[in-house]
Amino acid sequence: MNPMNPLKLLQLKSAWDRFKSNHPRFPLFLSAASKRGIKEGTVLEFKITTPEGEELVSNIKIKQDDLALFQEVTNLFR
């Protein structure tokens, strides 16, 4: 596994801060979801609507292995 590049982490943090500023309700949504507890068996659904109105939808059912990744990503942005 490659070591983390501190500069890349700073760039990612900066990009996340801009994203939060542009979309303030999304971090609130994530916070509410995490407070309810994303656990094994939880289904995450993703829907994209293009400017032309085309919809793309997919979902994933969370497995135990996924939870460690979610925790690591959450810790990066705290």
N, C-alpha and C positions, 0 to 999 in steps of 0.2 A: 504494500500500500504506500502511495506517495505521501510525503509529509505535507501538511497544510501550508499554503503560501500566505503569509500574513497580509501581503499587499492585496491579494485576491479577496481575502476576507473583508478587508476595509472597503474594497470596491463593492462587494456584495452588500455590505451594511449600508453604504451610501445609496445604492440602487434601491434597497428595501425602504429606506427612509423617504426617498422620492416617491416610491410606489404608495406608501402609506399616506403621504401628503396628497397625492392625486386621487386616491380611493379610500377615504377615511373610514367608510363603513365596512370594508373588507376585513381589516384587522379586528374590528369589533365582532364580526361574524365568527372569525377563527377563535377568538377568545371565548365566545359563548359555546361554540362547539366543543372546545377543549374542556370547559368547565363541566359539561354534561358527560364528558368522558368518551373519547373514541377508544373503543375496545374491540377485541376480536369479534367478528361477525357484523360490525358496523359496515354499512354500504355507503360509499362516497360516489356521488353522481356528478358528472361533468357535462355541461351543456355549453356549446359555442354557437352563437348566432352570427353569421357573417353580415356585413352591411347590405348584402343582396337578399338577406332573409333565409339563407340556407342554414339548417340546423344540423349539428353534429353532437351526438349524445353517446356517452359511454359511462360505465360504472365499474367500481372494483369493490370486492368484499375484503375487508381488512383481515389479514392473518396475523398470528402472534409475531411472526418474524418482522412484520411491517411496523410494529409498535416501537421497537428500538430506534428505527430510522426516524420516525416522527418525533421521538423524544430528542434525538440529536439535533434535528433541524430546529425544533422549538428552542433548544438551548442556545443555538447560534444567534438567534434574534432577540434574546433577552438582554 
